[in-house]
Amino acid sequence: MIERNQSVVILGGGPGGYEAALVAAQLGATVTVVDRDGLGGAAVLTDCVPSKALISTASFMTRMSQSRDMGVHLEDPTTGRSSDLEADDVAVADLADVNARILRLAVRQSQDIEARLVSEGITVLKGVGRLVAPGKVSVTPVVATAPEHVTEEDQPGVERDHAEEMLDADVVLVSVGATPRVLASARPDGERILTWKQIWALPEVPEHLVVVGSGVTGAELAHAYLALGSKVTLISSRDHVLPGEDPDAARVIEDVFRRRGMVVLNRSRAETVERVGDRVVATLTDGRTVEGSHCIMAVGSVPATEGLGLAECGVQLTESGHIEVDRVSRTSVNGIYAAGDCTAALPLASVAAMQGRTAMWHALGDAVQPLNLHGVSATIFTDPEIATVGVSAKDIADQELDVREIMMPLATNPRSKMDQFTDGFVKLYARKASGLLMGGVVVAPKASELIFPVALAVENRLTVDQVAHTFTVYPSMTGSIAEAARRLHTAE
């Protein structure tokens, strides 16, 4: 039975926090969100939304550079002759304008989230919340801690002038996210050595960008700035970029990076990064040095759980500082839940949002289904993109699953040929005996969209024959998904 008139306090206004707030309000709770940096959190203001908008601009630049291959050229409207500019010059990104557009977009998204919360009767306090005891939260007001592009006027519905206060709560949700990991030997200065939170103040495209870290963030930003015109050196401590991803997909991306002019240093670890005047110097553990104009440190993140009173209230934390939760987002303390990157679940906005919703459904007595990460689809927004769902090649090897696989190169897809996309593939995994679709990988432009039919099939336990018998548009990229399913058919 749903328990109405409950009081819910949420620490953090990111995807886990604001989605939880909306569910709690829908279920009749009195909801207060305590947020320091702006509604939407890092996902909207400094990370996911801005970085994907930057990548969108970069992809646009890449397509422009391929226009002649598509039979398109510039022409003087008066004389009808091909422009000399087209032959000799290249498109140039004005990074100040690019960043200004991106940050306006992020602020608008934050405003939309805020307006929705306010319309649902949710109270938003600008401040830092701390657990004093289970069911008690102290809120300390803060001033001007939001990113520079988020002004007071951008958040008109947030209560700012409140005094420090104590809130009683039947349910507390902690969704405070994570911050960039900082190394003592490579401290960011916000000008030449940067984290992913600091890049939006860059006034121009870096002349030579050194990226330390070849995980998702490092690979995405390296690709983006390469397309925008930077010389890029990517320092990877592993055998190849994106070490945690599908090996075939990682090889495609690394080949594309190198072909487009990126220098990729595999099996190389940066020991120090120092600023020397208007240059940066990265010294590797083997003694080599890499010099550039700027450096982005993409070496992971740490949960923002310190100083919140969690351990003092008995909330169990991991050695890394993440909050331990079960599949309905409960912590070790009754009435305290957690969601998002401050937990040890997958660091995805979609997962944070589902954790937050699940927490409120459970806490307030609604029907709830425990979190199932098996059906989570994820994307790396390089060019081409990598999207995955379900079991991976590593899962199959580690668990010795009785699975067949098929990989269809996009180079044979008619739509891919039309659009001049030759890098990428569709890969499907299915159980040998039943044909049950277990997972898939798509490496393609807009793979983030193409993975959805595979995710539907995995989540709803469809067989390859059911996928194969579903009509697809001709010509289309999804045709390769159906074709891969047809090739996995096993005759009885």
MARTOR-64489 format. One line per field, with one value per residue (C-alpha): residue in three letters; x, y, z negated; residue number from 1. Coordinates in steps of 0.001 Angstrom, whole numbers, plus 500000, padded with zeros to 6 digits. Each point is the difference from the previous one (the first is absolute). Example, Ala and Ser with C-alpha at 12.3 -4.5 7.8 and 13.67 -1.06 7.14 Angstrom:
<rs>
res	ALA / SER $
c1	512300 / 501370 $
c2	495500 / 503440 $
c3	492200 / 500660 $
n	1 / 2 $
</rs>
This chain:
<rs>
res	MET / ILE / GLU / ARG / ASN / GLN / SER / VAL / VAL / ILE / LEU / GLY / GLY / GLY / PRO / GLY / GLY / TYR / GLU / ALA / ALA / LEU / VAL / ALA / ALA / GLN / LEU / GLY / ALA / THR / VAL / THR / VAL / VAL / ASP / ARG / ASP / GLY / LEU / GLY / GLY / ALA / ALA / VAL / LEU / THR / ASP / CYS / VAL / PRO / SER / LYS / ALA / LEU / ILE / SER / THR / ALA / SER / PHE / MET / THR / ARG / MET / SER / GLN / SER / ARG / ASP / MET / GLY / VAL / HIS / LEU / GLU / ASP / PRO / THR / THR / GLY / ARG / SER / SER / ASP / LEU / GLU / ALA / ASP / ASP / VAL / ALA / VAL / ALA / ASP / LEU / ALA / ASP / VAL / ASN / ALA / ARG / ILE / LEU / ARG / LEU / ALA / VAL / ARG / GLN / SER / GLN / ASP / ILE / GLU / ALA / ARG / LEU / VAL / SER / GLU / GLY / ILE / THR / VAL / LEU / LYS / GLY / VAL / GLY / ARG / LEU / VAL / ALA / PRO / GLY / LYS / VAL / SER / VAL / THR / PRO / VAL / VAL / ALA / THR / ALA / PRO / GLU / HIS / VAL / THR / GLU / GLU / ASP / GLN / PRO / GLY / VAL / GLU / ARG / ASP / HIS / ALA / GLU / GLU / MET / LEU / ASP / ALA / ASP / VAL / VAL / LEU / VAL / SER / VAL / GLY / ALA / THR / PRO / ARG / VAL / LEU / ALA / SER / ALA / ARG / PRO / ASP / GLY / GLU / ARG / ILE / LEU / THR / TRP / LYS / GLN / ILE / TRP / ALA / LEU / PRO / GLU / VAL / PRO / GLU / HIS / LEU / VAL / VAL / VAL / GLY / SER / GLY / VAL / THR / GLY / ALA / GLU / LEU / ALA / HIS / ALA / TYR / LEU / ALA / LEU / GLY / SER / LYS / VAL / THR / LEU / ILE / SER / SER / ARG / ASP / HIS / VAL / LEU / PRO / GLY / GLU / ASP / PRO / ASP / ALA / ALA / ARG / VAL / ILE / GLU / ASP / VAL / PHE / ARG / ARG / ARG / GLY / MET / VAL / VAL / LEU / ASN / ARG / SER / ARG / ALA / GLU / THR / VAL / GLU / ARG / VAL / GLY / ASP / ARG / VAL / VAL / ALA / THR / LEU / THR / ASP / GLY / ARG / THR / VAL / GLU / GLY / SER / HIS / CYS / ILE / MET / ALA / VAL / GLY / SER / VAL / PRO / ALA / THR / GLU / GLY / LEU / GLY / LEU / ALA / GLU / CYS / GLY / VAL / GLN / LEU / THR / GLU / SER / GLY / HIS / ILE / GLU / VAL / ASP / ARG / VAL / SER / ARG / THR / SER / VAL / ASN / GLY / ILE / TYR / ALA / ALA / GLY / ASP / CYS / THR / ALA / ALA / LEU / PRO / LEU / ALA / SER / VAL / ALA / ALA / MET / GLN / GLY / ARG / THR / ALA / MET / TRP / HIS / ALA / LEU / GLY / ASP / ALA / VAL / GLN / PRO / LEU / ASN / LEU / HIS / GLY / VAL / SER / ALA / THR / ILE / PHE / THR / ASP / PRO / GLU / ILE / ALA / THR / VAL / GLY / VAL / SER / ALA / LYS / ASP / ILE / ALA / ASP / GLN / GLU / LEU / ASP / VAL / ARG / GLU / ILE / MET / MET / PRO / LEU / ALA / THR / ASN / PRO / ARG / SER / LYS / MET / ASP / GLN / PHE / THR / ASP / GLY / PHE / VAL / LYS / LEU / TYR / ALA / ARG / LYS / ALA / SER / GLY / LEU / LEU / MET / GLY / GLY / VAL / VAL / VAL / ALA / PRO / LYS / ALA / SER / GLU / LEU / ILE / PHE / PRO / VAL / ALA / LEU / ALA / VAL / GLU / ASN / ARG / LEU / THR / VAL / ASP / GLN / VAL / ALA / HIS / THR / PHE / THR / VAL / TYR / PRO / SER / MET / THR / GLY / SER / ILE / ALA / GLU / ALA / ALA / ARG / ARG / LEU / HIS / THR / ALA / GLU $
c1	500000 / 501270 / 500853 / 498954 / 500917 / 503514 / 502837 / 502864 / 503308 / 502292 / 503652 / 501052 / 498004 / 501582 / 498163 / 499644 / 498765 / 497562 / 498453 / 499516 / 498421 / 497458 / 499007 / 499729 / 497803 / 497823 / 499515 / 498835 / 503160 / 501217 / 503306 / 503038 / 503027 / 503236 / 502296 / 503236 / 500969 / 496794 / 497189 / 501155 / 503348 / 503237 / 498135 / 498239 / 502333 / 503582 / 500107 / 497519 / 497929 / 502902 / 502423 / 497480 / 499150 / 503727 / 500231 / 496998 / 501852 / 503121 / 498034 / 498543 / 503557 / 500982 / 497066 / 500887 / 503529 / 498529 / 497705 / 502068 / 499767 / 496211 / 500196 / 499375 / 502118 / 499760 / 499019 / 500029 / 496314 / 500883 / 502371 / 498912 / 503615 / 501349 / 501404 / 503764 / 499336 / 498517 / 503142 / 502573 / 498340 / 498311 / 497098 / 501142 / 498305 / 499746 / 500262 / 498807 / 496779 / 499728 / 500356 / 497569 / 497353 / 500675 / 499707 / 496795 / 498583 / 501062 / 498449 / 496730 / 499876 / 500609 / 497245 / 497569 / 500716 / 499566 / 496718 / 498663 / 500910 / 498476 / 496809 / 499657 / 500198 / 503535 / 502122 / 503533 / 502568 / 503343 / 502474 / 501955 / 498149 / 501572 / 498603 / 499956 / 498142 / 497731 / 496999 / 501705 / 501763 / 501722 / 500087 / 502730 / 499276 / 502698 / 500746 / 501267 / 501251 / 498366 / 502107 / 500722 / 497445 / 497151 / 498943 / 497506 / 497577 / 500232 / 498356 / 497024 / 498059 / 502743 / 499765 / 503337 / 499590 / 499107 / 501889 / 501742 / 497261 / 499238 / 497659 / 498154 / 499485 / 498265 / 502173 / 503394 / 501513 / 503700 / 500787 / 503044 / 501876 / 503750 / 502837 / 503047 / 502847 / 503013 / 503570 / 502536 / 502540 / 497719 / 497916 / 497588 / 500410 / 496853 / 501978 / 502483 / 499463 / 496283 / 497323 / 496818 / 498268 / 502435 / 500188 / 496998 / 502056 / 502484 / 500021 / 501374 / 500702 / 503201 / 502951 / 501216 / 497827 / 501434 / 497314 / 500998 / 497667 / 498412 / 496771 / 496617 / 500561 / 503537 / 499033 / 496937 / 501814 / 503083 / 497770 / 498057 / 502982 / 501732 / 496987 / 499913 / 503567 / 502351 / 503050 / 499273 / 502233 / 498119 / 501961 / 498602 / 501396 / 498374 / 500574 / 497306 / 497543 / 496706 / 501379 / 496694 / 498038 / 499445 / 503479 / 498794 / 498302 / 503078 / 502177 / 497700 / 500115 / 503764 / 500469 / 497738 / 501890 / 503348 / 498722 / 498699 / 503368 / 499824 / 503148 / 499050 / 502651 / 499002 / 501503 / 501132 / 499316 / 500346 / 501973 / 499767 / 498419 / 501474 / 499329 / 503053 / 499041 / 497328 / 500774 / 499370 / 502431 / 498869 / 502803 / 499371 / 501168 / 502559 / 501595 / 498503 / 498357 / 497023 / 499667 / 496811 / 498089 / 497330 / 499293 / 496721 / 500221 / 497451 / 501033 / 496639 / 497852 / 499444 / 496639 / 499083 / 499082 / 502570 / 498708 / 496340 / 499769 / 499361 / 502429 / 498996 / 496397 / 501020 / 499764 / 502320 / 502608 / 502469 / 503751 / 499675 / 497356 / 497011 / 496733 / 499018 / 496403 / 497824 / 497856 / 497270 / 502549 / 499927 / 503101 / 500928 / 497859 / 496216 / 498414 / 503201 / 500322 / 502640 / 500170 / 502386 / 503754 / 500456 / 499009 / 501933 / 497433 / 500746 / 500943 / 497240 / 497328 / 497359 / 501022 / 500057 / 496495 / 498675 / 501670 / 498335 / 496565 / 500425 / 500960 / 496783 / 497777 / 501421 / 500124 / 496453 / 498386 / 499349 / 500510 / 503706 / 502236 / 503598 / 502621 / 501156 / 503266 / 500004 / 497687 / 501839 / 501159 / 503016 / 501717 / 503452 / 499567 / 503071 / 499696 / 498809 / 498126 / 500187 / 496759 / 499617 / 497323 / 499797 / 502863 / 503439 / 502854 / 501641 / 496811 / 499836 / 503630 / 499896 / 496705 / 500618 / 496579 / 498736 / 499554 / 500336 / 500978 / 499844 / 501690 / 498713 / 502296 / 498183 / 502014 / 497522 / 496898 / 498418 / 499016 / 503518 / 501390 / 497669 / 501121 / 503687 / 500269 / 502452 / 501227 / 497924 / 497939 / 497007 / 500728 / 497371 / 500298 / 497385 / 499704 / 500737 / 497142 / 497113 / 501077 / 499304 / 501629 / 502476 / 501720 / 501421 / 502483 / 499440 / 502871 / 498540 / 498953 / 497009 / 500630 / 498317 / 496744 / 500662 / 500556 / 496383 / 498466 / 502749 / 499315 / 496269 / 500762 / 502370 / 497648 / 496964 / 501842 / 499391 / 501651 / 502054 / 497174 / 497524 / 502408 / 500672 / 496278 / 499468 / 499825 / 502726 / 500087 / 502061 / 502530 / 500829 / 502720 / 497538 / 499925 / 503386 / 498496 / 497287 / 502528 / 502276 / 497019 / 499149 / 503569 / 499697 / 496987 / 500576 / 497886 / 498400 $
c2	500000 / 503440 / 502120 / 503579 / 503179 / 498696 / 502537 / 499364 / 501875 / 499513 / 501000 / 500899 / 501175 / 497851 / 497268 / 497728 / 502840 / 501819 / 496806 / 498721 / 503312 / 499777 / 496452 / 500894 / 503023 / 497852 / 497573 / 502755 / 500695 / 503401 / 500357 / 502229 / 499901 / 501420 / 500925 / 501969 / 500378 / 500187 / 497634 / 497217 / 499700 / 499283 / 497912 / 503113 / 502863 / 498796 / 496417 / 498010 / 502698 / 502385 / 497299 / 498406 / 503429 / 500571 / 496613 / 500859 / 503099 / 497914 / 497433 / 502843 / 501158 / 496489 / 499774 / 503397 / 498772 / 497081 / 502140 / 499648 / 496208 / 500468 / 502098 / 503295 / 503136 / 503737 / 502199 / 503740 / 500976 / 502782 / 498262 / 496413 / 498949 / 497764 / 502045 / 500022 / 499939 / 496533 / 498586 / 501573 / 500799 / 497984 / 500696 / 501505 / 499696 / 503144 / 498272 / 503022 / 500016 / 496214 / 500012 / 502907 / 498053 / 496846 / 501775 / 501786 / 496607 / 498565 / 502898 / 499676 / 496315 / 500784 / 502620 / 497507 / 497493 / 502666 / 501218 / 496463 / 499459 / 503320 / 499239 / 496762 / 501847 / 498872 / 502305 / 500603 / 501344 / 501299 / 498617 / 497039 / 497312 / 497854 / 497062 / 500779 / 496817 / 497589 / 502125 / 503323 / 502173 / 503326 / 502407 / 502614 / 502687 / 500629 / 502975 / 499961 / 496419 / 499181 / 499923 / 503450 / 499642 / 499352 / 503333 / 500891 / 501135 / 496595 / 498358 / 502212 / 497264 / 499027 / 501265 / 501724 / 502286 / 497326 / 499776 / 496858 / 497611 / 496490 / 497781 / 496959 / 497233 / 496664 / 499136 / 501363 / 499411 / 500759 / 500741 / 502260 / 498636 / 499954 / 502389 / 499667 / 498016 / 502246 / 498705 / 501688 / 499770 / 501693 / 502627 / 501915 / 503781 / 500692 / 501602 / 497534 / 496852 / 499289 / 497614 / 499348 / 502600 / 502737 / 499696 / 502259 / 503109 / 499317 / 503086 / 498229 / 496551 / 498680 / 499958 / 496639 / 498189 / 497226 / 497708 / 497794 / 497009 / 497960 / 498984 / 501319 / 503664 / 500113 / 498362 / 502209 / 503280 / 498980 / 499263 / 503243 / 502332 / 498141 / 500678 / 503635 / 500489 / 499145 / 497859 / 497264 / 497561 / 497369 / 498314 / 496544 / 497777 / 496930 / 497951 / 501939 / 502823 / 499309 / 496963 / 499212 / 499797 / 497401 / 499260 / 500095 / 503352 / 501429 / 498967 / 501787 / 503215 / 499891 / 499422 / 502990 / 502161 / 499201 / 500392 / 503474 / 501059 / 499351 / 498772 / 497103 / 498875 / 496520 / 498364 / 503445 / 501467 / 503674 / 500395 / 503794 / 502860 / 503443 / 503449 / 501736 / 503542 / 499732 / 496305 / 496735 / 497114 / 496454 / 497742 / 496289 / 497275 / 498843 / 503451 / 501235 / 503419 / 501332 / 503751 / 501793 / 503230 / 498491 / 496774 / 498373 / 497615 / 497222 / 497533 / 499170 / 501478 / 499726 / 499970 / 503317 / 498325 / 501511 / 502270 / 498998 / 498184 / 496652 / 497837 / 501734 / 498959 / 496410 / 500072 / 497364 / 501303 / 498159 / 500588 / 502410 / 502044 / 498767 / 499355 / 496352 / 499435 / 497038 / 499604 / 502293 / 502707 / 499376 / 500736 / 498188 / 502465 / 499812 / 502977 / 501099 / 499249 / 500928 / 500338 / 500970 / 500304 / 500166 / 496314 / 497173 / 499421 / 500790 / 503699 / 500871 / 502695 / 497467 / 497654 / 502833 / 501042 / 496448 / 499543 / 503200 / 498969 / 496494 / 501430 / 502032 / 497218 / 497744 / 502556 / 501249 / 496599 / 499958 / 496966 / 499634 / 497831 / 499604 / 501625 / 497755 / 501208 / 497194 / 501960 / 503336 / 501381 / 502299 / 502122 / 501478 / 503127 / 499751 / 500131 / 497394 / 499353 / 496745 / 498738 / 496820 / 498056 / 496657 / 497521 / 500958 / 498011 / 500008 / 498694 / 497165 / 499009 / 500361 / 498156 / 497472 / 500760 / 497782 / 502898 / 500540 / 503354 / 501729 / 503214 / 501909 / 502746 / 503222 / 500305 / 497589 / 501915 / 502011 / 502950 / 500091 / 500168 / 502884 / 501956 / 499098 / 498234 / 497136 / 499523 / 497860 / 496882 / 498332 / 497068 / 497787 / 497231 / 497233 / 496756 / 497016 / 497806 / 502479 / 502863 / 502419 / 503344 / 500646 / 503226 / 502103 / 502635 / 502697 / 502111 / 502625 / 503624 / 500412 / 496594 / 501502 / 499890 / 496713 / 498041 / 500476 / 497105 / 497712 / 501209 / 499357 / 496462 / 499317 / 501500 / 498113 / 496714 / 499811 / 497395 / 500744 / 498614 / 502481 / 502823 / 498622 / 499852 / 503660 / 502320 / 502600 / 502976 / 499623 / 501489 / 500506 / 499307 / 497887 / 497651 / 498719 / 499097 / 497897 / 498444 / 499067 / 498374 / 498033 / 498692 / 498762 / 497833 / 496327 / 497534 / 497260 $
c3	500000 / 500951 / 496959 / 500692 / 498099 / 499482 / 499924 / 502412 / 500032 / 502997 / 499938 / 503543 / 503009 / 502702 / 501981 / 496966 / 497806 / 502248 / 501409 / 496440 / 499019 / 502818 / 499040 / 496310 / 500783 / 502263 / 497103 / 497673 / 497990 / 498856 / 501816 / 499445 / 502293 / 498604 / 502863 / 500141 / 503657 / 502045 / 500938 / 502264 / 498238 / 501817 / 502585 / 501282 / 499084 / 500482 / 501218 / 502064 / 501727 / 500723 / 501123 / 502360 / 501414 / 500600 / 501675 / 502174 / 501246 / 500585 / 502031 / 502075 / 500741 / 501063 / 502411 / 501470 / 500703 / 501948 / 502162 / 503211 / 499711 / 500050 / 503177 / 498186 / 500403 / 499414 / 502912 / 500638 / 500352 / 502497 / 502374 / 499420 / 499661 / 497246 / 497167 / 499532 / 496248 / 500287 / 501550 / 497728 / 496670 / 497321 / 497678 / 496712 / 496621 / 497877 / 496642 / 498027 / 502046 / 499825 / 496210 / 499605 / 501950 / 497979 / 496660 / 501035 / 500895 / 496629 / 498086 / 501917 / 499178 / 496332 / 500076 / 501551 / 497233 / 497348 / 501482 / 499996 / 496337 / 498934 / 501949 / 498013 / 496673 / 499190 / 497817 / 501234 / 497533 / 501225 / 497512 / 498699 / 498112 / 497321 / 498051 / 496306 / 499119 / 501889 / 500917 / 499233 / 502583 / 499383 / 502946 / 500254 / 502601 / 502595 / 502215 / 503590 / 500053 / 503319 / 503173 / 501377 / 502773 / 497523 / 498525 / 497299 / 502705 / 501645 / 496960 / 499054 / 498218 / 497558 / 496414 / 499344 / 497033 / 497477 / 496747 / 498843 / 499001 / 498848 / 502022 / 498696 / 502527 / 500101 / 503008 / 501051 / 503436 / 500501 / 503641 / 499879 / 503025 / 500507 / 500775 / 502280 / 498511 / 499411 / 499835 / 497751 / 502825 / 502533 / 498257 / 502257 / 500121 / 502041 / 502847 / 501465 / 497941 / 499922 / 498785 / 501944 / 497826 / 501037 / 503784 / 500622 / 499271 / 502821 / 502257 / 503066 / 501375 / 498369 / 502360 / 498602 / 497486 / 497852 / 498587 / 497068 / 499733 / 502792 / 498296 / 501085 / 499062 / 501389 / 503294 / 500492 / 499333 / 501995 / 502992 / 499603 / 499869 / 502832 / 502230 / 498852 / 501221 / 497126 / 500346 / 497444 / 498137 / 497996 / 497198 / 499248 / 497287 / 501543 / 503158 / 501861 / 499490 / 498208 / 498147 / 498324 / 503246 / 502701 / 501470 / 503610 / 499405 / 498279 / 502940 / 502442 / 497964 / 499574 / 503738 / 500742 / 497510 / 501587 / 503555 / 499191 / 498627 / 496251 / 498286 / 497711 / 497501 / 498797 / 496917 / 498842 / 496585 / 499101 / 496791 / 499807 / 501909 / 499448 / 501364 / 501409 / 501020 / 502665 / 500638 / 498171 / 499722 / 499220 / 498798 / 500507 / 497631 / 502580 / 500108 / 503260 / 500041 / 501935 / 500407 / 500935 / 499549 / 497730 / 498130 / 499004 / 497070 / 500561 / 497308 / 498488 / 497258 / 496266 / 498199 / 498333 / 496719 / 497663 / 497252 / 500320 / 496670 / 501653 / 498047 / 496757 / 500641 / 500698 / 503790 / 501411 / 502473 / 502205 / 499764 / 502942 / 498156 / 502027 / 498163 / 499871 / 501169 / 500875 / 503129 / 498654 / 499054 / 496233 / 497974 / 496781 / 497986 / 499992 / 501753 / 501770 / 503712 / 502582 / 503773 / 502773 / 500287 / 496219 / 499983 / 501623 / 502771 / 503646 / 500293 / 502462 / 499743 / 501034 / 497182 / 497454 / 501039 / 499709 / 496607 / 498770 / 501265 / 498572 / 496612 / 499777 / 501276 / 497307 / 497169 / 500586 / 500463 / 503748 / 502229 / 500689 / 502136 / 498772 / 502211 / 502825 / 501513 / 502568 / 502272 / 499736 / 503322 / 500018 / 502628 / 500523 / 502104 / 502171 / 503799 / 500749 / 496757 / 498047 / 498461 / 497972 / 498132 / 498232 / 499753 / 501236 / 501506 / 496556 / 498352 / 502508 / 499426 / 496207 / 499550 / 502808 / 501490 / 502803 / 502397 / 503744 / 501451 / 503358 / 501083 / 503030 / 501356 / 500839 / 503204 / 501640 / 498858 / 502869 / 497800 / 498600 / 503538 / 500855 / 496943 / 500501 / 496645 / 500329 / 496424 / 497687 / 499603 / 498376 / 497681 / 498362 / 497393 / 499710 / 498049 / 502203 / 498814 / 499782 / 502253 / 497121 / 500733 / 497184 / 501006 / 502758 / 501093 / 502608 / 501301 / 502311 / 500288 / 497660 / 498431 / 496918 / 501982 / 501808 / 496786 / 498897 / 502007 / 498674 / 496451 / 500478 / 501139 / 497087 / 497385 / 501315 / 500574 / 503729 / 502205 / 503076 / 502130 / 498505 / 500790 / 503475 / 500820 / 499104 / 503000 / 500398 / 502337 / 503178 / 500170 / 496336 / 497473 / 498002 / 502963 / 498837 / 496606 / 501628 / 502375 / 497109 / 498252 / 503158 / 500154 / 496418 / 500852 / 499293 / 501968 / 497915 $
n	1 / 2 / 3 / 4 / 5 / 6 / 7 / 8 / 9 / 10 / 11 / 12 / 13 / 14 / 15 / 16 / 17 / 18 / 19 / 20 / 21 / 22 / 23 / 24 / 25 / 26 / 27 / 28 / 29 / 30 / 31 / 32 / 33 / 34 / 35 / 36 / 37 / 38 / 39 / 40 / 41 / 42 / 43 / 44 / 45 / 46 / 47 / 48 / 49 / 50 / 51 / 52 / 53 / 54 / 55 / 56 / 57 / 58 / 59 / 60 / 61 / 62 / 63 / 64 / 65 / 66 / 67 / 68 / 69 / 70 / 71 / 72 / 73 / 74 / 75 / 76 / 77 / 78 / 79 / 80 / 81 / 82 / 83 / 84 / 85 / 86 / 87 / 88 / 89 / 90 / 91 / 92 / 93 / 94 / 95 / 96 / 97 / 98 / 99 / 100 / 101 / 102 / 103 / 104 / 105 / 106 / 107 / 108 / 109 / 110 / 111 / 112 / 113 / 114 / 115 / 116 / 117 / 118 / 119 / 120 / 121 / 122 / 123 / 124 / 125 / 126 / 127 / 128 / 129 / 130 / 131 / 132 / 133 / 134 / 135 / 136 / 137 / 138 / 139 / 140 / 141 / 142 / 143 / 144 / 145 / 146 / 147 / 148 / 149 / 150 / 151 / 152 / 153 / 154 / 155 / 156 / 157 / 158 / 159 / 160 / 161 / 162 / 163 / 164 / 165 / 166 / 167 / 168 / 169 / 170 / 171 / 172 / 173 / 174 / 175 / 176 / 177 / 178 / 179 / 180 / 181 / 182 / 183 / 184 / 185 / 186 / 187 / 188 / 189 / 190 / 191 / 192 / 193 / 194 / 195 / 196 / 197 / 198 / 199 / 200 / 201 / 202 / 203 / 204 / 205 / 206 / 207 / 208 / 209 / 210 / 211 / 212 / 213 / 214 / 215 / 216 / 217 / 218 / 219 / 220 / 221 / 222 / 223 / 224 / 225 / 226 / 227 / 228 / 229 / 230 / 231 / 232 / 233 / 234 / 235 / 236 / 237 / 238 / 239 / 240 / 241 / 242 / 243 / 244 / 245 / 246 / 247 / 248 / 249 / 250 / 251 / 252 / 253 / 254 / 255 / 256 / 257 / 258 / 259 / 260 / 261 / 262 / 263 / 264 / 265 / 266 / 267 / 268 / 269 / 270 / 271 / 272 / 273 / 274 / 275 / 276 / 277 / 278 / 279 / 280 / 281 / 282 / 283 / 284 / 285 / 286 / 287 / 288 / 289 / 290 / 291 / 292 / 293 / 294 / 295 / 296 / 297 / 298 / 299 / 300 / 301 / 302 / 303 / 304 / 305 / 306 / 307 / 308 / 309 / 310 / 311 / 312 / 313 / 314 / 315 / 316 / 317 / 318 / 319 / 320 / 321 / 322 / 323 / 324 / 325 / 326 / 327 / 328 / 329 / 330 / 331 / 332 / 333 / 334 / 335 / 336 / 337 / 338 / 339 / 340 / 341 / 342 / 343 / 344 / 345 / 346 / 347 / 348 / 349 / 350 / 351 / 352 / 353 / 354 / 355 / 356 / 357 / 358 / 359 / 360 / 361 / 362 / 363 / 364 / 365 / 366 / 367 / 368 / 369 / 370 / 371 / 372 / 373 / 374 / 375 / 376 / 377 / 378 / 379 / 380 / 381 / 382 / 383 / 384 / 385 / 386 / 387 / 388 / 389 / 390 / 391 / 392 / 393 / 394 / 395 / 396 / 397 / 398 / 399 / 400 / 401 / 402 / 403 / 404 / 405 / 406 / 407 / 408 / 409 / 410 / 411 / 412 / 413 / 414 / 415 / 416 / 417 / 418 / 419 / 420 / 421 / 422 / 423 / 424 / 425 / 426 / 427 / 428 / 429 / 430 / 431 / 432 / 433 / 434 / 435 / 436 / 437 / 438 / 439 / 440 / 441 / 442 / 443 / 444 / 445 / 446 / 447 / 448 / 449 / 450 / 451 / 452 / 453 / 454 / 455 / 456 / 457 / 458 / 459 / 460 / 461 / 462 / 463 / 464 / 465 / 466 / 467 / 468 / 469 / 470 / 471 / 472 / 473 / 474 / 475 / 476 / 477 / 478 / 479 / 480 / 481 / 482 / 483 / 484 / 485 / 486 / 487 / 488 / 489 / 490 / 491 / 492 $
</rs>
